[in-house]
Amino acid sequence: MPTASPPTIERPVLRRDRSRFARRATLRRSLRLLTSFRFEQSDPARFYGGIATDSADLIGDFYADIAGTDLTGTFVLDVGGGPGYFADEFAEAGARYVSVEPDPSEMHAAGLRVSGSVRGSGMALPFRDNAFDVCFSSNVAEHVPHPWVMAEEMVRVTKPGGLIVYSYTVWHGPFGGHETGLWHYLGGEYAARRYFRKHGREPKNRFGRSLFAVTAADGLRWAATTSADVRTIFPRYHPRWAWWLVRIPVVRELLVSNLVVVATKR
């Protein structure tokens, strides 16, 4: 990425969004998603199942915006697909779903069988250029040490005119520390040590190893420098009338719990 005189990071955010998904982003949806977070550890099928349904709706809406059709027959790559909760949702939408996941224990954690699963790193995707109609990643960027390398890899493997959706947890938001929050506000390492003292085991998401501090500003900076055409940026779990929060420095770091960058490949 260039280091001198980068383009303004506000340009993509100021575009008025007229997507189908904007009409779906209601307060009722926001409350449903946010209340599901308490089940992430105790009932992952309930939590991730809801996120999977919402992801399929989100991607289906944006793909319809750019292609004028639904996901039927499209090749969809899920970067960091994990244990396979997303597969059924995209199959139901008619897509040909492929997931890539570096950790075999994550791939089999839920006991689900996904025929299109590939073991590999998001930072070096094992696919040729221009292979997929849609490439997306949900809540993965904060778990890799070089998230913007991964973002560029996603652009690389997407077909010209295809859709890229990059959604991740913002570090300074309330969910940034995952199971160690809200103690992560005092530092990721402190939060991890406190979790160990309280529970007698390391957190699943260990700061500096499998959890990293990724900010909203980082996503905006990438959006301003990537070769992809950024269509919109919004806070995933907020209703449409609160999407303006991404425009306000500092405020967006605290209140935008999950940032979504939607782009198409030129």
C-alpha positions in Angstrom: 0.0 0.0 0.0 1.2 3.5 -0.6 2.6 5.4 2.4 2.5 9.0 1.1 -0.5 11.2 0.6 -3.2 8.4 0.7 -6.7 9.3 -0.6 -9.1 10.6 2.0 -10.6 7.7 4.0 -14.1 9.4 4.1 -15.0 9.1 0.5 -16.7 5.7 0.4 -18.6 6.3 3.7 -20.3 9.4 2.4 -22.0 7.6 -0.5 -25.7 7.4 0.0 -26.6 3.7 0.2 -29.7 2.6 -1.7 -29.1 -1.1 -1.4 -31.8 -3.7 -0.8 -30.1 -4.6 2.5 -30.5 -1.0 3.8 -34.2 -1.7 3.9 -33.6 -4.9 5.9 -31.4 -3.1 8.5 -34.2 -2.5 11.0 -34.0 -2.0 14.8 -35.7 -5.3 15.3 -32.9 -7.1 13.3 -30.3 -5.3 15.3 -31.8 -6.3 18.7 -32.1 -9.9 17.5 -28.4 -10.1 16.5 -27.0 -8.3 19.5 -29.0 -10.4 22.0 -27.7 -13.5 20.4 -24.1 -12.7 21.4 -24.6 -14.2 24.9 -24.9 -17.6 23.3 -21.6 -17.5 21.4 -19.9 -19.8 23.9 -22.8 -21.7 25.5 -24.8 -22.4 22.3 -22.7 -21.7 19.2 -25.2 -23.2 16.9 -27.8 -20.7 17.9 -25.4 -17.8 17.6 -23.6 -18.7 14.4 -26.8 -20.0 12.8 -28.4 -16.6 13.2 -25.2 -14.9 11.9 -25.2 -17.3 8.9 -28.8 -16.5 8.0 -28.1 -12.8 8.2 -24.9 -13.1 6.1 -26.7 -14.9 3.4 -29.4 -12.2 3.3 -26.8 -9.4 3.3 -24.8 -11.0 0.5 -27.8 -11.9 -1.5 -29.1 -8.3 -1.3 -25.8 -6.7 -2.4 -25.3 -9.3 -5.1 -28.8 -8.5 -6.5 -27.8 -4.8 -6.5 -24.8 -5.3 -8.6 -25.9 -8.2 -10.8 -29.7 -7.8 -10.9 -30.2 -11.5 -10.0 -30.0 -13.8 -7.0 -27.2 -16.1 -5.9 -28.4 -19.1 -7.9 -25.4 -20.7 -9.6 -22.8 -18.3 -8.2 -19.5 -19.5 -6.8 -19.2 -18.1 -3.2 -16.0 -18.3 -1.2 -16.3 -17.9 2.6 -12.8 -17.0 4.0 -12.6 -18.4 7.5 -15.7 -20.5 7.2 -15.0 -22.3 10.5 -17.3 -25.2 11.4 -19.7 -24.9 8.6 -22.8 -23.1 9.9 -22.9 -20.9 6.7 -23.0 -23.8 4.2 -26.6 -24.7 4.4 -27.8 -21.0 4.2 -25.9 -20.5 0.9 -26.9 -23.8 -0.5 -30.5 -22.9 0.2 -29.9 -19.6 -1.7 -28.7 -21.7 -4.7 -25.0 -20.8 -4.4 -22.1 -23.1 -4.9 -20.4 -22.6 -1.5 -16.7 -23.1 -0.8 -15.1 -22.3 2.6 -11.4 -22.0 3.5 -10.2 -22.4 7.0 -6.6 -22.8 8.4 -7.5 -24.6 11.6 -8.7 -28.2 11.2 -10.1 -28.2 14.7 -12.3 -25.3 13.8 -13.5 -27.0 10.6 -14.8 -30.0 12.6 -15.8 -28.2 15.9 -19.5 -28.5 15.3 -19.5 -31.9 13.8 -20.8 -30.6 10.5 -19.7 -31.9 7.2 -19.1 -29.3 4.5 -18.0 -30.9 1.2 -16.6 -27.6 -0.1 -14.2 -27.0 2.8 -10.5 -26.3 2.0 -7.8 -26.0 4.5 -5.7 -22.9 3.8 -4.7 -19.5 5.0 -6.8 -16.4 4.2 -3.6 -14.5 3.8 -2.5 -16.8 0.9 -5.8 -18.2 -0.6 -5.2 -21.4 -2.4 -7.2 -20.4 -5.5 -6.5 -18.9 -8.8 -7.2 -15.3 -9.7 -10.8 -14.4 -10.7 -12.3 -17.6 -9.5 -15.4 -16.6 -7.5 -18.5 -14.5 -8.1 -18.6 -13.6 -4.4 -15.9 -13.6 -1.7 -16.8 -12.7 1.9 -15.4 -13.0 5.4 -17.4 -12.6 8.6 -15.7 -12.0 11.9 -12.4 -13.3 10.8 -10.1 -10.3 10.2 -9.5 -9.8 13.9 -8.2 -13.3 14.1 -5.3 -13.0 11.6 -2.1 -11.0 12.0 -2.3 -9.3 8.6 -6.0 -8.7 7.9 -5.4 -6.4 4.9 -3.2 -8.9 3.2 -6.3 -11.2 3.5 -8.6 -8.5 2.1 -6.4 -8.1 -0.9 -6.3 -11.8 -1.4 -10.1 -11.8 -1.4 -10.0 -9.1 -4.2 -7.6 -11.2 -6.2 -9.7 -14.3 -6.3 -12.9 -12.5 -7.1 -14.0 -12.2 -10.7 -14.1 -8.8 -12.3 -17.5 -7.3 -11.4 -17.8 -9.7 -8.5 -18.7 -8.9 -4.9 -16.4 -8.6 -1.9 -17.9 -8.3 1.6 -15.5 -7.9 4.5 -17.0 -7.8 7.9 -15.0 -7.8 11.2 -15.2 -7.0 14.9 -13.8 -3.6 15.8 -11.3 -3.8 18.7 -12.5 -0.8 20.7 -16.1 -1.8 20.4 -17.9 -3.7 23.2 -17.2 -7.1 21.6 -13.6 -6.4 20.6 -12.2 -8.6 23.3 -14.6 -11.5 22.6 -14.9 -13.6 25.7 -12.3 -11.4 27.5 -14.3 -8.2 27.1 -14.9 -5.6 28.5 -11.5 -6.0 30.1 -9.8 -5.6 26.8 -10.2 -1.9 27.2 -7.4 -2.2 29.7 -5.3 -4.0 27.2 -5.6 -7.3 25.4 -2.8 -9.0 27.3 -4.3 -7.9 30.6 -7.7 -9.2 29.6 -6.3 -12.6 28.6 -4.4 -12.9 31.9 -7.5 -12.0 33.9 -9.5 -14.5 32.0 -7.0 -17.2 32.9 -7.0 -16.3 36.6 -10.8 -16.4 36.7 -11.4 -19.5 34.6 -8.2 -21.5 35.0 -7.7 -21.8 31.3 -6.6 -19.7 28.4 -9.4 -17.9 26.4 -10.2 -19.4 23.0 -9.4 -16.1 21.4 -5.9 -15.3 22.8 -4.7 -11.7 22.2 -1.5 -11.6 20.1 -2.0 -15.2 18.9 -5.5 -15.6 17.6 -7.0 -12.2 18.4 -5.7 -8.8 17.2 -6.6 -5.2 17.5 -8.2 -4.1 14.3 -9.8 -0.7 14.2 -12.6 0.9 12.2 -10.0 3.4 10.9 -8.0 0.5 9.5 -10.9 -0.6 7.4 -11.6 2.9 6.1 -7.9 3.2 5.2 -8.0 0.0 3.3 -11.2 1.1 1.5 -9.4 4.2 0.3 -6.4 2.5 -1.1 -7.7 -0.9 -2.5 -8.0 -1.3 -6.2 -11.6 -2.6 -5.7 -14.5 -0.2 -6.0 -15.9 0.4 -2.5 -19.7 0.7 -2.7 -20.6 1.3 1.0 -19.3 0.9 4.5 -21.6 0.5 7.5 -21.9 -0.9 11.0 -23.3 -4.4 10.7 -25.4 -4.6 13.8 -26.9 -1.1 13.7 -30.2 -0.1 12.1 -29.9 1.9 8.9 -30.6 5.2 10.6 -27.5 4.8 12.7 -25.1 4.0 9.9 -23.8 7.6 10.0 -21.7 6.6 13.0 -18.9 5.3 10.7 -18.3 9.0 9.7 -17.3 10.2 13.1 -13.7 9.5 14.3 -13.3 8.1 17.8 -17.1 7.6 18.1 -17.0 4.9 15.4 -14.2 3.0 17.3 -16.4 2.8 20.4 -19.9 2.3 18.9 -19.4 0.5 15.6 -19.0 -3.0 17.0 -18.7 -4.6 13.6 -17.6 -2.8 10.4 -18.7 -4.0 6.9 -16.9 -3.0 3.7 -18.8 -3.8 0.6 -16.9 -3.6 -2.7 -16.9 -4.8 -6.3 -13.8 -5.8 -8.3 -13.0 -3.6 -11.2 
